[in-house]
Amino acid sequence: MPTHRKGIFSRLWNTLRMSSDYVFGAAARIFSPSTDNYPKTGTQSYKGDPNSKK
């Protein structure tokens, strides 16, 4: 196989590998357990002023 074809296949393989790493990394972040740091009391509801226009 000529050298330029090896270079093309190498770049193609590298691009495919990087793309799959990107997609699978995103899927891993989406489906992994949450790392939110909420207080022990849980989330707090908003206690602001009610809307004056109804």
DASUL-V99056 format. One record per run of one state. SS is the DSSP state (@ for helix, = for strand, . for the rest). FROM is the first residue (numbers start at 1). LEN is the number of residues. Records with the same first field share a line. If there is no record, write none. Layout:
SS=FROM-LEN, FROM-LEN
This chain:
.=1-2, 32-23
@=3-29
